[in-house]
């Protein structure tokens, strides 16, 4: 089952110092943290803050190419979680034909923000993410798990980096 989610914020993981995109469902009952690279987090943050860049960024370029080819982004889906890696797909309609493209979640999210497309997550991904160990050290893993469990989605700002 697909769950529609929105970006609740961007944060920095206190253990790994990597950026995390925090997605939450519309009701606010489910939260999904997705670790991303610093450049991808920057592309997402710029769009969240509605900051224009002097030249198109990669995600702006992709949006422009899709539009110029008479296409639109219908939705992006965080579709899988394998070996601690999230996977996504971008659903497009180009000249009336449906097209599905494999993507990193960070790129799919950055594109969704630019095209106002919905962000969906497979329910199994949300469930499986609760058991993922993103660190190699057991103490760090436990500390990170406690931190994630203590996150209150209502207390998060627009983004914190």
Secondary structure by P-SEA (a helix, b strand, c coil): cbbbbccccccccccccbbbbbbbcccccbbbbbbbcaaaaaaaaaaaaccccccccaaaaaaaaaaaaccccccccccccccccccbbbbbbcccbbbbbbbcaaaaaaaaaaacbbbbbcaaaaaaaaaccccccaaaaaaaaaaaaaccccccccccc
